[in-house]
Amino acid sequence: MTIRLRLALQFAAILAVTLLLFSLVIYFSTSQARQESFTESLFDRARIVAHVYLDGTGRADDASRASYRRYLRQFYRTLPEEEVRVYDKKNQVVFREGQTFDVPLPLDLLSNVREEGREVRLRENYRQTVGMLYRDKDRGDFVVVASSVDTDSREKLESLRRILATGLLASFVIVSIGGWFFAGLALRPMQKVVREVDSITVTDLHRRLSQADGYDEIAHLAQRFNQLLDRLETAFAGQRTFVRDASHELRTPLTVIIGELEVALLQERTPNEYRRVLRSTLDASRLLKDLTNGLLQIARASDDPSQVPLTVLRLDELLLQAHEEVQRRNPTCRVDLEFGDVPAMVRQPFAVRGNEALLLSAFLNVLENACKFSKHSAEPIVASLTSTATRVFLEVRDHGVGMTEADRQQVFVPFFRAEAIRTVPGHGIGLPLTSKIMALHGGTIRVESELGHGTQVWLHWPALG
């Protein structure tokens, strides 16, 4: 079922229920009001009949009494199928007017009237019976019972039922048609959004939805979708750049390997020459392996954080491990470690939640970069680890070649190499990888550098406390 049809049916159903309840209230209110009005009419008839009986029977002769009753009968008999009876204190009928019915009157009605003063009873087919106690100081108490059929209410209520049923049906049809029409108008912008979304392909991610200007729900949806397209466009552009740069970097060592092997196969060579070719090929293969591992680590660091296992780690222990590995790889590089005081309220010093392999890779990248770019500096590299109640900080300072401000702004772009360090071996993936690892752990990385005056790198993590 389409949203348009569902909305039309819902509007029609809501209106139908509302009108049905409203019609029932009108019908039963009208029926009750007419019933009460007819009841009062019957009581009025009962009072008139009581006057007729008492005044008529108090006249001097029979002819006068009969003439008086005929006169009053023409005055008060206006109800259909009316019958009025007057009962004395022995519950005997002493006077009767109107149509005569042989149906006996229930004795409990007479007793209830004598006790309560009046009584109303309803029968089927709109017939109503009322009884009232009429007191006369000279002749005692009488019970007057009047009954009649409320034909006027029966006709009016039947007409009201037809009118309400017809109006309800017509309203349902009109609202169904109107709901279908207005639902189509309301959903027309959505249909336009669907057509525009269907027309966007991977080759034109720069396009955006045109319904984003406004404050309604469809405009909000279009705005969110445009934001999604922004992220997709950025991701696709980054992926294309990454693949292009990775292909370029991988091609260099592969070209060296292929060139060395082709030259070695051109003619017979001495064992020493073959060993030189093998050493050159091995160096290029190691370079290729390092580059491939770096690319795999970048891919892993870009994973969904929920898919990366995290445990509680001590960054001071991890820093000592990274320091030992850096000294093994770079024996001539001097790296001094400094550990700051831990606040008294911190129960786990330098503790964070993280992935040990990824954080160790981030430490190694920062420390090895400092070693590579400060080989000719007499000053040692200093790695300082400090902590507060909420954050853990690692600062790595070197006194190497540094970089310009323009180069510093590009250090997190994969495969970017600053102009001042083009001659230093590397692939330009260390800091981009570290940035992704820090983002994966909810941390940040910041780089400050000045050409000829060294570089400072800050890593920040949320602390466990």
TORMILO-169523 format. One record per residue (C-alpha): residue number from 1; y, x, z. Coordinates in nm, 4 decimals. Each point is the difference from the previous one (the first is absolute). Layout:
> num/north/east/up
> NUM/Y/X/Z
...
This chain:
> num/north/east/up
> 1/0.0000/0.0000/0.0000
> 2/0.3383/0.1413/-0.0987
> 3/0.2843/0.0426/0.2486
> 4/0.2068/-0.2443/-0.2037
> 5/-0.2617/-0.2746/0.0258
> 6/-0.0601/0.0783/0.3665
> 7/0.3729/-0.0283/0.0788
> 8/0.0310/-0.3272/-0.1916
> 9/-0.2971/-0.1512/0.1842
> 10/0.1255/0.1246/0.3357
> 11/0.3449/-0.1513/-0.0567
> 12/-0.1588/-0.3282/-0.1063
> 13/-0.2363/-0.0017/0.2989
> 14/0.2805/0.0731/0.2473
> 15/0.2144/-0.2786/-0.1413
> 16/-0.2961/-0.2416/-0.0147
> 17/-0.0838/0.0591/0.3668
> 18/0.3659/-0.0298/0.1001
> 19/0.0514/-0.3227/-0.1956
> 20/-0.3295/-0.1406/0.1256
> 21/0.1003/0.0577/0.3622
> 22/0.3466/-0.1375/-0.0699
> 23/-0.1487/-0.3065/-0.1729
> 24/-0.2374/-0.0650/0.2892
> 25/0.2867/0.0219/0.2470
> 26/0.2063/-0.2428/-0.2102
> 27/-0.2901/-0.2415/-0.0466
> 28/-0.1106/-0.0151/0.3633
> 29/0.3607/-0.0121/0.1260
> 30/0.0734/-0.2901/-0.2348
> 31/-0.3239/-0.1746/0.0960
> 32/0.0740/0.0367/0.3702
> 33/0.3572/-0.1214/-0.0387
> 34/-0.1056/-0.3072/-0.1987
> 35/-0.2764/-0.0767/0.2476
> 36/0.2443/0.0153/0.2915
> 37/0.2475/-0.2173/-0.1905
> 38/-0.2703/-0.2558/-0.0782
> 39/-0.1118/0.0019/0.3637
> 40/0.3515/-0.0852/0.1121
> 41/0.0088/-0.2791/-0.2584
> 42/-0.3175/-0.1464/0.1431
> 43/0.1432/0.0140/0.3506
> 44/0.3098/-0.1787/-0.1272
> 45/-0.2227/-0.2698/-0.1472
> 46/-0.1850/-0.0281/0.3254
> 47/0.3245/-0.0531/0.1927
> 48/0.1167/-0.2660/-0.2488
> 49/-0.3309/-0.1851/0.0250
> 50/0.0228/0.0057/0.3778
> 51/0.3468/-0.1568/-0.0212
> 52/-0.1296/-0.2587/-0.2467
> 53/-0.2846/-0.0964/0.2260
> 54/0.2023/-0.0222/0.3205
> 55/0.3036/-0.1709/-0.1526
> 56/-0.2019/-0.2237/-0.2261
> 57/-0.2368/-0.1207/0.2652
> 58/0.2930/-0.0694/0.2338
> 59/0.1552/-0.2661/-0.2237
> 60/-0.0080/-0.3708/0.0853
> 61/-0.2289/-0.1421/-0.2718
> 62/-0.2653/0.1240/-0.2435
> 63/0.2075/-0.0611/-0.3137
> 64/0.2828/0.2148/0.1317
> 65/-0.2392/0.2793/0.0943
> 66/-0.1694/-0.0058/-0.3441
> 67/0.3346/0.0082/-0.1817
> 68/0.1150/0.2942/0.2100
> 69/-0.3151/0.1993/-0.0765
> 70/0.0305/-0.0631/-0.3759
> 71/0.3582/0.1253/0.0066
> 72/-0.0830/0.3191/0.1840
> 73/-0.3117/0.0621/-0.2110
> 74/0.2182/0.0181/-0.3098
> 75/0.2249/0.2454/0.1825
> 76/-0.2457/0.2541/0.1365
> 77/-0.3111/-0.0130/-0.2176
> 78/0.0618/0.2859/-0.2435
> 79/-0.3039/0.2289/0.0650
> 80/-0.3110/-0.0275/-0.2223
> 81/-0.3197/-0.1468/0.1467
> 82/0.1783/-0.0444/0.3302
> 83/-0.1663/-0.1660/0.2958
> 84/0.1514/-0.0396/0.3487
> 85/-0.1807/-0.1378/0.3046
> 86/0.1321/-0.0865/0.3445
> 87/-0.2461/0.0205/0.2930
> 88/0.0541/-0.1495/0.3440
> 89/-0.1027/0.1578/0.3271
> 90/-0.3605/-0.1269/-0.0544
> 91/-0.0123/0.1854/-0.3356
> 92/-0.0079/-0.3314/-0.1861
> 93/0.1866/-0.0354/-0.3315
> 94/0.2848/-0.2430/0.0601
> 95/0.1913/0.0666/-0.3217
> 96/-0.0788/0.1438/-0.3431
> 97/0.2147/0.0653/-0.3026
> 98/-0.0695/0.1402/-0.3467
> 99/-0.3379/0.0412/-0.1684
> 100/-0.2957/-0.0971/0.2099
> 101/-0.2838/0.2518/0.0451
> 102/-0.3096/-0.0868/0.1951
> 103/-0.0510/0.3588/0.1098
> 104/0.0073/0.0013/0.3821
> 105/0.2474/0.2272/0.1707
> 106/-0.1493/0.2706/0.2248
> 107/0.0469/-0.0853/0.3665
> 108/0.0858/0.3619/0.0810
> 109/0.3105/-0.0374/-0.2148
> 110/0.1251/-0.2894/0.2143
> 111/-0.0789/0.1827/0.3231
> 112/0.1728/0.3176/-0.1211
> 113/0.3100/-0.1989/-0.0944
> 114/0.0125/-0.1658/0.3430
> 115/-0.0298/0.3447/0.1643
> 116/0.2194/0.2117/-0.2295
> 117/0.2434/-0.2597/-0.1325
> 118/-0.0756/0.0718/-0.3670
> 119/-0.2805/0.1282/-0.2255
> 120/-0.0265/0.1201/-0.3617
> 121/-0.3245/0.0131/-0.1975
> 122/-0.0626/0.1036/-0.3576
> 123/-0.2729/-0.1337/-0.2219
> 124/-0.1164/0.0978/-0.3442
> 125/0.1886/-0.0823/-0.3179
> 126/0.3459/0.0275/0.1649
> 127/-0.0566/-0.2988/0.2340
> 128/0.1724/0.0417/0.3351
> 129/-0.0188/-0.2018/0.3181
> 130/0.2464/0.0092/0.2895
> 131/0.0017/-0.1774/0.3311
> 132/0.2830/-0.0502/0.2456
> 133/0.0453/-0.1648/0.3383
> 134/0.2617/-0.2770/-0.0022
> 135/0.1287/-0.1136/0.3404
> 136/0.1506/-0.3398/0.0647
> 137/0.1322/-0.0823/0.3473
> 138/-0.0927/-0.3686/-0.0303
> 139/-0.3338/0.0052/-0.1839
> 140/-0.1417/0.3441/0.0948
> 141/-0.1255/0.2921/-0.2086
> 142/-0.1323/-0.0278/-0.3525
> 143/-0.1655/0.2573/-0.2312
> 144/0.1290/-0.0118/-0.3558
> 145/-0.2200/0.1673/-0.2639
> 146/0.1298/0.0542/-0.3548
> 147/-0.1903/0.1511/-0.2923
> 148/0.0904/0.0622/-0.3628
> 149/-0.0801/0.2193/-0.3002
> 150/0.2616/0.2633/-0.0888
> 151/-0.0247/-0.0522/-0.3756
> 152/0.3403/0.1529/-0.0613
> 153/-0.1030/0.3292/0.1637
> 154/-0.3293/-0.0057/-0.1883
> 155/0.1771/-0.0280/-0.3330
> 156/0.2714/0.2505/0.0890
> 157/-0.2442/0.2595/0.1350
> 158/-0.2259/-0.0356/-0.3045
> 159/0.3032/0.0587/-0.2205
> 160/0.1032/0.2960/0.2164
> 161/-0.3499/0.1525/-0.0339
> 162/0.0148/-0.0268/-0.3785
> 163/0.3467/0.1547/-0.0101
> 164/-0.0970/0.2889/0.2294
> 165/-0.3262/0.0698/-0.1854
> 166/0.1739/-0.0061/-0.3374
> 167/0.2823/0.2222/0.1256
> 168/-0.2463/0.2433/0.1547
> 169/-0.1995/0.0290/-0.3223
> 170/0.3114/0.0349/-0.2141
> 171/0.1453/0.2614/0.2330
> 172/-0.3235/0.2001/-0.0123
> 173/0.0028/-0.0011/-0.3809
> 174/0.3694/0.0893/-0.0218
> 175/-0.0269/0.2810/0.2554
> 176/-0.3131/0.1372/-0.1692
> 177/0.1806/0.0209/-0.3326
> 178/0.3183/0.1310/0.1600
> 179/-0.1926/0.2524/0.2118
> 180/-0.1803/0.1261/-0.3100
> 181/0.3323/0.0413/-0.1807
> 182/0.1908/0.1676/0.2845
> 183/-0.2965/0.2201/0.0924
> 184/0.0039/0.1228/-0.3595
> 185/0.3708/0.0774/0.0302
> 186/-0.0542/0.1832/0.3297
> 187/-0.2900/0.2045/-0.1389
> 188/0.1686/0.0867/-0.3290
> 189/0.1418/0.3295/0.1392
> 190/-0.3484/0.0851/0.1261
> 191/-0.1431/-0.0561/-0.3458
> 192/0.2653/0.2327/-0.1394
> 193/-0.0957/0.2622/0.2585
> 194/-0.3662/-0.0310/-0.1044
> 195/0.0890/0.0455/-0.3672
> 196/0.2107/0.3062/0.0774
> 197/-0.2727/0.1498/0.2203
> 198/-0.2577/-0.0530/-0.2744
> 199/0.2224/0.1838/-0.2482
> 200/0.0393/0.3149/0.2184
> 201/-0.2485/0.2757/-0.0880
> 202/-0.0534/0.3582/0.1102
> 203/0.2221/0.1209/-0.2848
> 204/0.3086/-0.1991/0.1103
> 205/-0.0013/0.0127/0.3782
> 206/0.3775/0.0432/-0.0159
> 207/0.0382/-0.3720/-0.0676
> 208/0.0898/-0.2335/0.2895
> 209/-0.0201/-0.3729/0.0657
> 210/0.3132/-0.1977/-0.0790
> 211/-0.0379/-0.2577/0.2806
> 212/0.0917/0.2416/0.2816
> 213/0.3617/-0.1193/0.0276
> 214/0.0156/-0.2701/0.2654
> 215/-0.1034/-0.0939/0.3497
> 216/-0.2920/-0.2375/-0.0488
> 217/-0.3698/0.0806/0.0376
> 218/-0.0520/0.0709/-0.3696
> 219/0.2890/0.2488/0.0017
> 220/-0.1516/0.1691/0.3067
> 221/-0.3367/0.0189/-0.1759
> 222/0.1621/0.1504/-0.3086
> 223/0.1863/0.2525/0.2153
> 224/-0.3225/0.1056/0.1731
> 225/-0.1762/0.0300/-0.3339
> 226/0.2842/0.2109/-0.1385
> 227/-0.0324/0.2270/0.3037
> 228/-0.3723/0.0270/-0.0740
> 229/0.0811/0.0922/-0.3590
> 230/0.2396/0.2670/0.1303
> 231/-0.2806/0.1532/0.2054
> 232/-0.2473/-0.0241/-0.2867
> 233/0.2447/0.1597/-0.2418
> 234/0.0636/0.2831/0.2453
> 235/-0.3733/0.0440/0.0599
> 236/-0.0811/0.0048/-0.3722
> 237/0.2828/0.2440/-0.0699
> 238/-0.1176/0.2236/0.2823
> 239/-0.3571/-0.0202/-0.1255
> 240/0.1021/0.0949/-0.3538
> 241/0.2088/0.2896/0.1315
> 242/-0.2818/0.1124/0.2263
> 243/-0.2590/-0.0072/-0.2784
> 244/0.2328/0.1817/-0.2370
> 245/0.0873/0.2732/0.2505
> 246/-0.3573/0.0334/0.1229
> 247/-0.1257/0.0375/-0.3561
> 248/0.2593/0.2683/-0.0619
> 249/-0.0919/0.1916/0.3165
> 250/-0.3735/-0.0283/-0.0622
> 251/0.0381/0.1203/-0.3556
> 252/0.1465/0.3372/0.1071
> 253/-0.3043/0.1381/0.1915
> 254/-0.2376/-0.1549/-0.2527
> 255/0.1859/0.1754/-0.2810
> 256/-0.0280/0.3318/0.1875
> 257/-0.3754/-0.0466/0.0534
> 258/-0.0653/-0.0954/-0.3606
> 259/0.2181/0.2834/-0.1332
> 260/-0.1703/0.2662/0.2139
> 261/-0.3467/-0.1186/-0.0979
> 262/0.0839/-0.0169/-0.3707
> 263/0.1432/0.3520/0.0045
> 264/-0.3044/0.1309/0.1876
> 265/-0.2316/-0.1488/-0.2626
> 266/0.1790/0.1509/-0.2977
> 267/-0.1813/0.3360/0.0339
> 268/-0.2222/0.2011/0.2234
> 269/0.1769/0.1338/0.3099
> 270/-0.0753/0.2332/0.2836
> 271/-0.1234/-0.1307/0.3373
> 272/0.3386/0.0760/0.1552
> 273/0.1772/-0.2083/-0.2613
> 274/-0.2443/-0.2880/0.0553
> 275/0.0624/0.0254/0.3752
> 276/0.3745/-0.0185/-0.0646
> 277/-0.0501/-0.3127/-0.2131
> 278/-0.2152/-0.1540/0.2707
> 279/0.2585/0.0804/0.2690
> 280/0.2769/-0.1528/-0.2115
> 281/-0.2154/-0.3047/-0.0690
> 282/-0.0860/-0.0289/0.3695
> 283/0.3679/0.0150/0.0985
> 284/0.0855/-0.2702/-0.2534
> 285/-0.2950/-0.2110/0.1227
> 286/0.1179/0.0322/0.3601
> 287/0.3473/-0.1039/-0.1088
> 288/-0.1529/-0.2969/-0.1791
> 289/-0.2032/-0.0878/0.3104
> 290/0.3070/0.0155/0.2253
> 291/0.1956/-0.2172/-0.2408
> 292/-0.2841/-0.2535/-0.0232
> 293/-0.0356/-0.0129/0.3792
> 294/0.3740/-0.0565/0.0325
> 295/-0.0130/-0.2872/-0.2475
> 296/-0.2937/-0.1554/0.1865
> 297/0.1870/0.0309/0.3292
> 298/0.3073/-0.1704/-0.1484
> 299/-0.2221/-0.2840/-0.1223
> 300/-0.1602/-0.0292/0.3432
> 301/0.3360/0.0053/0.1770
> 302/0.1143/-0.2850/-0.2262
> 303/-0.2824/-0.2273/0.1148
> 304/0.0439/-0.3183/0.1977
> 305/0.0609/0.1052/0.3637
> 306/-0.2595/-0.2532/0.1139
> 307/-0.2651/0.1913/-0.1966
> 308/0.0776/0.3396/0.1604
> 309/-0.1822/0.0606/0.3335
> 310/0.2428/0.0851/0.2811
> 311/-0.0793/0.1502/0.3395
> 312/0.1976/0.1339/0.2947
> 313/0.0996/0.3612/-0.0745
> 314/0.1760/0.2762/0.1931
> 315/0.2537/0.1527/-0.2370
> 316/0.0271/0.3196/0.2081
> 317/-0.3713/0.0649/-0.0512
> 318/0.0299/-0.0839/-0.3698
> 319/0.2980/0.2360/-0.0333
> 320/-0.1996/0.2845/0.1578
> 321/-0.2819/-0.0666/-0.2452
> 322/0.2418/0.0001/-0.2959
> 323/0.1640/0.3195/0.1299
> 324/-0.3362/0.1761/0.0126
> 325/-0.0828/-0.1072/-0.3557
> 326/0.3415/0.1075/-0.1339
> 327/-0.0343/0.3442/0.1647
> 328/-0.3430/0.0373/-0.1579
> 329/0.1329/-0.0854/-0.3453
> 330/0.3245/0.1976/0.0402
> 331/-0.0693/0.2944/0.2338
> 332/0.3451/0.1546/-0.0560
> 333/0.1885/-0.3201/0.0843
> 334/0.1275/-0.0298/0.3557
> 335/0.0160/-0.3534/0.1422
> 336/0.1205/-0.0524/0.3584
> 337/-0.0866/-0.3203/0.1824
> 338/0.2217/-0.1701/0.2566
> 339/-0.1023/-0.2974/0.2143
> 340/0.2679/-0.2011/0.1779
> 341/-0.0280/-0.1686/0.3381
> 342/-0.1650/-0.3414/0.0130
> 343/0.1771/-0.2850/0.1907
> 344/-0.1655/-0.0886/0.3301
> 345/-0.0647/-0.3615/-0.1029
> 346/-0.2061/0.1084/-0.3037
> 347/-0.3682/-0.0174/0.0916
> 348/-0.1338/0.1540/-0.3232
> 349/0.2148/0.2967/-0.1094
> 350/0.0610/0.0285/-0.3755
> 351/-0.2493/-0.2828/-0.0649
> 352/0.0184/-0.2147/-0.3139
> 353/-0.2314/-0.2240/-0.1981
> 354/-0.0947/0.1677/-0.3257
> 355/-0.2569/0.1378/-0.2379
> 356/-0.0869/0.3566/0.0954
> 357/-0.0748/0.1268/-0.3519
> 358/0.3215/-0.1420/-0.1474
> 359/0.2259/0.1216/0.2808
> 360/-0.1602/0.3456/-0.0110
> 361/0.0732/0.0070/-0.3740
> 362/0.3640/-0.0954/0.0697
> 363/0.0336/0.2828/0.2576
> 364/-0.1550/0.2512/-0.2370
> 365/0.2266/-0.1050/-0.2879
> 366/0.3180/0.0456/0.2051
> 367/-0.1077/0.3280/0.1594
> 368/-0.1329/0.1517/-0.3248
> 369/0.3195/-0.0962/-0.1836
> 370/0.1989/0.1809/0.2690
> 371/-0.2223/0.3073/-0.0383
> 372/0.0181/0.0022/-0.3812
> 373/0.3759/-0.0367/-0.0203
> 374/0.0902/0.2501/0.2746
> 375/-0.2217/0.2973/-0.0881
> 376/0.2926/0.2380/-0.0247
> 377/0.1636/-0.1147/0.3246
> 378/-0.0297/0.2064/0.3181
> 379/0.0544/-0.3070/0.2175
> 380/-0.3107/-0.1874/0.1188
> 381/-0.0733/-0.3631/-0.0803
> 382/0.0428/-0.2223/0.3072
> 383/-0.1960/-0.3238/0.0461
> 384/0.1321/-0.2048/0.2969
> 385/-0.1884/-0.3034/0.1321
> 386/0.1914/-0.2286/0.2380
> 387/-0.0493/-0.3507/0.1338
> 388/0.1911/-0.2913/0.1506
> 389/-0.1274/-0.3240/0.1470
> 390/-0.0142/-0.1603/-0.3444
> 391/-0.0067/0.2755/-0.2644
> 392/-0.1661/0.3346/-0.0740
> 393/0.1922/0.2585/-0.2059
> 394/-0.1117/0.3088/-0.1899
> 395/0.2673/0.2337/-0.1373
> 396/-0.0909/0.2899/-0.2306
> 397/0.2810/0.2535/-0.0702
> 398/-0.0145/0.2912/-0.2374
> 399/0.2562/0.2532/-0.1240
> 400/-0.1176/0.0147/-0.3590
> 401/0.1646/-0.0538/-0.3363
> 402/0.1012/-0.3596/0.0679
> 403/0.1123/-0.2363/-0.2774
> 404/0.3041/-0.1779/-0.1364
> 405/0.0971/-0.3507/0.1027
> 406/-0.0989/-0.1369/-0.3421
> 407/-0.3451/0.1579/0.0319
> 408/-0.0354/-0.1228/0.3598
> 409/0.0414/-0.3609/-0.1126
> 410/-0.2975/0.0416/-0.2371
> 411/-0.2480/0.1662/0.2375
> 412/-0.2045/-0.3192/0.0490
> 413/-0.0532/-0.0506/-0.3737
> 414/-0.3561/0.1097/-0.0942
> 415/-0.0160/0.3310/-0.1950
> 416/0.3692/0.0750/0.0452
> 417/0.0770/0.3705/0.0526
> 418/0.3413/0.1199/0.1112
> 419/0.1752/0.2447/-0.2308
> 420/0.0113/0.2734/0.2647
> 421/-0.3796/-0.0002/0.0514
> 422/-0.1314/-0.0287/-0.3530
> 423/-0.1613/0.3423/0.0326
> 424/-0.1866/-0.0938/0.3212
> 425/-0.3547/-0.1319/-0.0672
> 426/-0.0366/-0.3707/0.0665
> 427/-0.0346/-0.3433/-0.1511
> 428/0.2825/-0.2008/0.1593
> 429/-0.2267/-0.2475/0.1766
> 430/0.0154/0.1228/0.3606
> 431/0.3097/-0.1869/0.1217
> 432/-0.0705/-0.3167/-0.2063
> 433/-0.3459/-0.0075/0.1574
> 434/0.1455/0.0545/0.3479
> 435/0.2514/-0.2819/-0.0557
> 436/-0.2771/-0.2423/-0.0927
> 437/-0.2076/0.1061/0.3015
> 438/0.2951/-0.0539/0.2347
> 439/0.0713/-0.3431/-0.1490
> 440/-0.3670/-0.0897/0.0454
> 441/0.0300/0.0822/0.3725
> 442/0.3298/-0.1833/0.0519
> 443/0.1912/0.3278/0.0198
> 444/0.2782/0.1657/-0.1980
> 445/0.0750/0.3406/-0.1499
> 446/0.3424/0.1550/-0.0497
> 447/0.0939/0.3259/-0.1766
> 448/0.3205/0.1987/0.0384
> 449/0.0590/0.3190/-0.1976
> 450/0.2704/0.2366/-0.1167
> 451/-0.0434/0.2467/-0.2823
> 452/-0.0586/0.3469/0.1461
> 453/-0.0035/-0.1228/0.3620
> 454/-0.3426/-0.1536/0.0397
> 455/-0.1436/-0.3503/0.0438
> 456/-0.0638/-0.2357/0.2926
> 457/-0.2626/-0.2746/-0.0144
> 458/-0.0207/-0.2769/0.2641
> 459/-0.3049/-0.2244/0.0477
> 460/0.0242/-0.3058/0.2297
> 461/-0.2821/-0.2242/0.1312
> 462/-0.0137/-0.3021/0.2327
> 463/-0.1378/0.1209/0.3360
> 464/-0.2774/-0.1745/0.1898
> 465/0.1627/0.0703/0.3384
